[in-house]
Amino acid sequence: MRHTYHDVEFCATRVALSLLAGKWKPIIFFHLFSGPRRFSELWRDIPRVSKKVLLEQLRQLEAAGLVERTVHNGFPPEVTYQLSTKGAELAPILRRLDQWAVTHIEGVVQIS
């Protein structure tokens, strides 16, 4: 069935992209492609993001069902984040998008 979108709010691609909108969400995804990561690892590996913003972005991804948060017992308790099954389905799409950007970014976008 072919979809037509007369109301931009219901465009499936727009909705999907809005889940990944944000300066840090795609970067968080790329770091989670390799498997579960502790918050401190993510924060260390994404040097310009503040702890507050990283936590907000992780919570938004978790609320969207793209990332899972696991609390491990211990002292202090360890929290890890990993892609959910739904989030992992985005990996090949985001990798392909990254390849496209590497090929076409020059002359298309000025990065500030």
N, C-alpha and C positions, 0 to 999 in steps of 0.2 A: 504494500500500500504506500503510495506516495503522500508525503506530508506537505501541507501548505500551511504557512503561518501568517495569519492576518494580525495576530496580536503578538507583539515581540516578547511579551512576558512568558509565552508558552513555547517559544522556540527551544527545542531540546538542546541544540548546540550551545545556545546562549546560557541556558541553565547549567550545562556541564562545565562550561568555561568559568562561570561565576563561582563554582565550587573551588576552582584553582586560582581565582583572582586574589591578588595580593603580592606584594614584593617578594615575600619569602616562601610562599607555599610551594612553588615549583622547585625551589632549592631544597626545601625540606624533603619533598618527594624523592629527588635524586639521591639524597643521603640515606633514605630508607629503602631504596632499591636493593641494597646489599644485605638487608636484614634488620632485626631489632636493634635499636640504639637507645642508650640512656639519654635523658635530657641534657646532662652535662656534656656528653659527647657531641650532641647536635649543636649546643651553644658554642662549644669550643671550635667546631668545624665550620661554623657559619659566623665568622668573626665580627661582622658589623651589625648583627641583630642584637637587640636588647633582650634580656631574659623575659621581660614583660610581653614584648611583641611575639617572641618565639612561643611562649606559653599560650597566648591568645590564638595564634595561628594553628597550633597543635590542637587546641580545644575545638576550633572551628572545623578542622579536618576530621576530628573524632566525632563531632556532632553530625557531620555529613555522612558518617559511616565509611570514610576512606582510610582512617587510621585507627588502630586499636591501642589503648593504653593498658598496661599490665603492671600491677603493683606486686612486687615480690616481697615475701616476709623476710624479715631480718632487721638488724639494727645497724645503721639507719635503714629504713625501707628503701628498696630500689625500685624505680619506676622506669619501664621501658616503653618505647613506642615502636610500632611496626605497621606496615601497610595491611589493611584488611584484605580479604579476598577481592572485594569490589575495588579497592584502591590498587591492588596489584594488577588488575586488568588494565589500568591506565598506563602501566610501565612501558609497553611497546609503543603506545601512542605518543607518550611524552618523549621517549627516545627518538622517535621519528621526527617529532616537532623540533627537537634539539638539532637533529641533523639538518633539517630544513633551515633553521636559523643560522647555523654555522655557514651554510652555503650562501644564503641570501642576505644576511644581516648588513653587510657592508653596502652602504649607499641607500639602504631602506630606512634605517632607524638611527637616530643619533642618541647614543647612550650617555646620560649625564652622570 
